[in-house]
Amino acid sequence: MALNAYPVEGLNVVITGAGRGIGKRLAIGFAARGARVGLVARTGAELDMTDLEIKHAGGISHKLAADVRDFERLSGVLDLMRHRHGAVQVLICAAAIQGPIGPMHKNSIKAWADTFETNLMGVVNSCRAVVPKMIENRRGKIVILAGGGAATPRPNFTAYSASKAAVVRFGESLAEELRDHNIQVNSMSPGGAYTTMTDEILTAGDAAGWKEIEAAEKIQQTGGVKPDKQIELACFLASEKSNHIAGKFLHVDDDWKRLETAQTNPDLFTLRRLKKS
């Protein structure tokens, strides 16, 4: 992929969940393409490692230690980012946990609540912290990471899939609120990639179900979706080339490049049900 296909050089980008997994992939990818990246994570050692990798490669990053569940702390570290480099122009919400695995009636209610607190309220808190300044500046991009179960049923992962469907609908609704302020909100599904969540599925065994185990084993063997494919879509949604795109839910395997030069039916690439012809 050409590094300048979707220019993000010089942008102030904040990525939550940047300590590991896909959030870390995106943080490294954006920094390699010249963005100034604010790294939000709650685990210090993981945050240090991402920051170190970016700086060793010549990128610009800043550690913003915070838990997305803590709105006051999150707002505070984002203020630091603003004081150093100016307004946050791009927010990428990647922080998430997998939550309980197994039949819903055997899940812990507390584990369910914790999943929604991180996966949904973490996104809400992050958006709430940056949107006022984006409105003031009449400019902003928000990219929300969805995941398996957001678009189709995912048995034995009910908390995760429900929380991810919720963030997609939240993103669609927020996009409509912010459309007149020149702020675009979209969701992206990064596809299956090898992360700690893969190991959690394999460890869960039968509770996850044979289809999930089979898919996780394949991802473990192949590594899953390549980082460049995920970074390319995220950069498109963060760049000016997607200024006409808002309220969409795009998968890395979708034919999303056709959106570069054309609008689509409003019901395409969304959670809305198809209407009868």
C-alpha positions as CSV (number, residue, x, y, z in Angstrom):
1,M,0.0,0.0,0.0
2,A,1.3,3.5,-0.8
3,L,1.9,5.3,2.4
4,N,0.2,8.5,1.0
5,A,-2.9,6.8,-0.5
6,Y,-5.0,8.4,2.3
7,P,-2.9,11.2,3.8
8,V,-2.9,11.5,7.6
9,E,0.5,13.2,7.9
10,G,0.5,16.0,10.5
11,L,-2.9,15.0,12.0
12,N,-3.4,14.8,15.8
13,V,-4.8,11.3,16.3
14,V,-5.9,9.7,19.5
15,I,-6.3,6.0,19.7
16,T,-7.8,4.2,22.7
17,G,-6.8,0.7,23.4
18,A,-3.4,1.4,21.9
19,G,-1.5,-0.8,24.2
20,R,-2.2,-4.0,22.3
21,G,-4.1,-5.8,19.6
22,I,-5.6,-3.9,16.7
23,G,-5.4,-0.6,18.6
24,K,-1.6,-1.0,18.8
25,R,-1.5,-1.9,15.1
26,L,-3.3,1.2,14.1
27,A,-1.2,3.4,16.4
28,I,2.0,2.2,14.8
29,G,0.5,2.5,11.3
30,F,-0.7,6.0,11.8
31,A,2.6,7.1,13.3
32,A,4.5,5.5,10.4
33,R,2.4,7.7,8.1
34,G,3.3,10.9,9.8
35,A,0.4,11.4,12.3
36,R,1.0,12.6,15.9
37,V,-0.5,9.8,17.9
38,G,-1.9,10.0,21.4
39,L,-1.8,6.5,22.9
40,V,-4.6,5.8,25.4
41,A,-4.3,2.6,27.5
42,R,-4.7,1.6,31.1
43,T,-1.8,-0.9,31.3
44,G,1.5,1.0,31.8
45,A,3.8,-1.7,30.4
46,E,1.8,-2.1,27.2
47,L,1.6,1.6,26.8
48,D,5.4,2.0,27.2
49,M,6.0,-0.7,24.6
50,T,3.8,0.8,21.9
51,D,5.3,4.2,22.6
52,L,8.8,2.8,22.4
53,E,8.2,1.0,19.1
54,I,6.8,4.1,17.5
55,K,9.6,6.3,18.7
56,H,12.3,3.8,17.6
57,A,10.8,3.9,14.1
58,G,11.0,7.7,14.1
59,G,7.3,8.4,14.8
60,I,5.7,10.9,17.2
61,S,3.6,9.5,20.0
62,H,2.5,10.5,23.5
63,K,1.5,8.2,26.3
64,L,-1.9,9.1,27.8
65,A,-2.5,6.6,30.6
66,A,-6.2,6.3,31.2
67,D,-9.1,3.9,31.5
68,V,-11.8,4.7,29.0
69,R,-14.3,3.9,31.7
70,D,-13.1,6.9,33.7
71,F,-14.4,10.0,31.9
72,E,-12.7,12.5,34.2
73,R,-9.3,10.9,33.8
74,L,-9.8,10.4,30.1
75,S,-10.8,14.1,29.6
76,G,-7.7,15.1,31.6
77,V,-5.2,13.3,29.5
78,L,-6.8,14.4,26.2
79,D,-6.5,18.0,27.5
80,L,-2.7,17.4,27.8
81,M,-2.7,16.2,24.2
82,R,-4.5,19.4,23.1
83,H,-2.1,21.6,25.1
84,R,0.9,20.0,23.4
85,H,-0.2,19.7,19.8
86,G,-3.6,21.4,19.4
87,A,-7.0,20.0,18.9
88,V,-7.6,16.3,18.5
89,Q,-8.6,15.9,14.8
90,V,-9.1,12.2,14.7
91,L,-10.4,9.8,17.4
92,I,-10.1,6.1,16.9
93,C,-12.0,4.0,19.5
94,A,-10.3,0.6,19.7
95,A,-10.5,-0.2,23.4
96,A,-12.5,-3.3,24.1
97,I,-12.7,-6.5,26.1
98,Q,-14.2,-9.8,25.0
99,G,-16.3,-10.4,28.0
100,P,-17.8,-13.7,29.1
101,I,-17.7,-16.6,26.8
102,G,-20.3,-19.4,26.8
103,P,-24.1,-19.7,27.0
104,M,-25.7,-16.4,28.2
105,H,-27.6,-18.1,31.0
106,K,-24.3,-19.2,32.5
107,N,-22.6,-15.8,32.2
108,S,-21.9,-13.6,35.1
109,I,-24.1,-10.5,35.2
110,K,-21.1,-8.5,36.5
111,A,-19.0,-9.7,33.5
112,W,-21.8,-8.6,31.2
113,A,-21.9,-5.2,32.9
114,D,-18.1,-4.8,32.7
115,T,-18.2,-5.6,29.0
116,F,-20.7,-2.9,28.2
117,E,-18.9,-0.5,30.5
118,T,-15.7,-0.8,28.5
119,N,-17.0,-1.5,25.0
120,L,-20.0,0.9,24.9
121,M,-19.5,3.5,27.7
122,G,-15.7,3.6,26.8
123,V,-16.7,4.8,23.3
124,V,-19.3,7.2,24.7
125,N,-16.8,8.7,27.1
126,S,-14.1,9.0,24.5
127,C,-16.5,10.8,22.1
128,R,-17.9,13.0,24.8
129,A,-14.4,14.1,25.6
130,V,-13.4,15.2,22.1
131,V,-16.7,16.3,20.4
132,P,-17.1,19.7,22.0
133,K,-13.8,20.9,20.6
134,M,-14.4,19.3,17.3
135,I,-17.7,21.2,17.0
136,E,-15.9,24.4,18.0
137,N,-13.3,23.9,15.3
138,R,-15.9,22.6,12.8
139,R,-13.6,19.6,12.0
140,G,-13.3,16.0,13.2
141,K,-13.2,12.4,12.4
142,I,-14.3,9.6,14.7
143,V,-13.7,5.9,13.8
144,I,-15.3,3.3,16.1
145,L,-14.0,-0.3,15.9
146,A,-16.8,-2.8,15.7
147,G,-16.2,-6.6,15.7
148,G,-17.6,-10.0,15.3
149,G,-21.3,-10.2,16.2
150,A,-22.1,-6.5,15.4
151,A,-23.7,-7.4,12.1
152,T,-24.7,-11.1,12.6
153,P,-25.6,-13.3,15.6
154,R,-22.7,-14.7,17.5
155,P,-23.7,-17.4,20.0
156,N,-21.7,-17.8,23.2
157,F,-20.4,-14.2,22.8
158,T,-23.6,-12.4,23.5
159,A,-22.1,-9.6,25.7
160,Y,-19.4,-8.8,23.2
161,S,-21.7,-9.0,20.1
162,A,-24.4,-6.9,21.7
163,S,-22.0,-4.3,22.9
164,K,-20.5,-4.0,19.4
165,A,-23.8,-3.8,17.7
166,A,-24.6,-1.0,20.2
167,V,-21.5,1.0,19.3
168,V,-22.3,0.8,15.6
169,R,-25.8,2.2,16.2
170,F,-24.4,4.8,18.6
171,G,-22.0,5.8,15.8
172,E,-24.7,6.1,13.2
173,S,-26.8,8.2,15.6
174,L,-23.9,10.5,16.5
175,A,-23.0,10.9,12.9
176,E,-26.4,12.4,12.2
177,E,-26.1,14.7,15.2
178,L,-22.7,16.0,14.0
179,R,-23.3,16.0,10.2
180,D,-23.8,19.8,10.1
181,H,-20.7,20.4,12.1
182,N,-18.3,18.9,9.5
183,I,-17.6,15.9,11.8
184,Q,-17.8,12.4,10.3
185,V,-18.4,9.4,12.5
186,N,-18.0,5.9,11.0
187,S,-17.5,2.3,12.3
188,M,-15.1,-0.2,10.9
189,S,-14.9,-4.0,11.4
190,P,-11.2,-4.9,11.2
191,G,-11.8,-8.6,10.6
192,G,-10.2,-11.5,12.5
193,A,-6.6,-10.8,13.6
194,Y,-4.4,-12.6,16.1
195,T,-4.7,-10.8,19.5
196,T,-5.2,-11.8,23.1
197,M,-8.9,-12.3,22.3
198,T,-7.9,-15.2,20.0
199,D,-6.1,-16.9,22.9
200,E,-9.1,-16.3,25.2
201,I,-11.3,-18.2,22.7
202,L,-8.9,-21.1,22.4
203,T,-8.6,-21.3,26.2
204,A,-12.4,-21.3,26.6
205,G,-12.7,-24.5,24.6
206,D,-16.1,-26.0,24.3
207,A,-17.8,-22.9,25.9
208,A,-16.9,-20.9,22.8
209,G,-18.4,-23.4,20.3
210,W,-16.7,-25.4,17.6
211,K,-17.1,-22.7,14.9
212,E,-15.3,-20.1,17.0
213,I,-12.5,-22.6,18.0
214,E,-12.0,-23.5,14.3
215,A,-11.9,-19.8,13.3
216,A,-9.5,-19.0,16.1
217,E,-7.2,-21.8,15.2
218,K,-7.0,-20.6,11.7
219,I,-6.2,-17.1,12.8
220,Q,-3.5,-18.4,15.2
221,Q,-1.9,-20.2,12.3
222,T,-2.1,-17.5,9.7
223,G,-2.2,-14.3,11.8
224,G,-5.5,-13.3,10.3
225,V,-6.2,-10.1,8.5
226,K,-2.9,-8.3,7.6
227,P,-2.2,-5.0,9.4
228,D,-1.9,-2.9,6.2
229,K,-5.5,-3.9,5.2
230,Q,-6.8,-2.6,8.5
231,I,-4.6,0.5,8.6
232,E,-5.7,1.4,5.0
233,L,-9.4,1.5,5.9
234,A,-8.7,3.4,9.1
235,C,-6.6,6.0,7.3
236,F,-9.3,6.4,4.6
237,L,-11.9,7.1,7.3
238,A,-9.5,9.5,9.0
239,S,-8.5,11.4,5.9
240,E,-10.1,14.2,3.9
241,K,-10.9,11.7,1.2
242,S,-13.8,10.4,3.3
243,N,-15.3,13.8,4.1
244,H,-18.5,12.8,2.3
245,I,-18.9,9.5,4.3
246,A,-20.7,9.5,7.6
247,G,-22.8,7.0,9.6
248,K,-21.3,4.0,7.8
249,F,-20.3,0.5,9.1
250,L,-17.5,-0.8,6.9
251,H,-15.7,-4.2,7.0
252,V,-12.2,-4.5,5.7
253,D,-13.4,-7.0,3.2
254,D,-16.1,-4.7,1.8
255,D,-15.7,-3.0,-1.5
256,W,-15.3,0.2,0.4
257,K,-13.0,1.9,-2.1
258,R,-16.0,2.7,-4.3
259,L,-17.0,5.1,-1.6
260,E,-14.0,7.3,-2.4
261,T,-15.8,9.0,-5.4
262,A,-19.4,8.1,-4.9
263,Q,-22.3,8.2,-2.4
264,T,-24.3,5.1,-1.8
265,N,-27.9,4.2,-0.9
266,P,-28.4,5.5,2.7
267,D,-29.2,2.0,3.9
268,L,-26.0,0.4,2.6
269,F,-23.2,-0.3,5.0
270,T,-25.4,0.3,8.1
271,L,-27.3,-1.6,10.7
272,R,-30.6,-0.6,9.2
273,R,-32.8,-3.4,8.0
274,L,-33.4,-3.6,4.3
275,K,-36.7,-2.2,3.0
276,K,-39.0,-4.2,0.8
277,S,-38.9,-3.1,-2.8
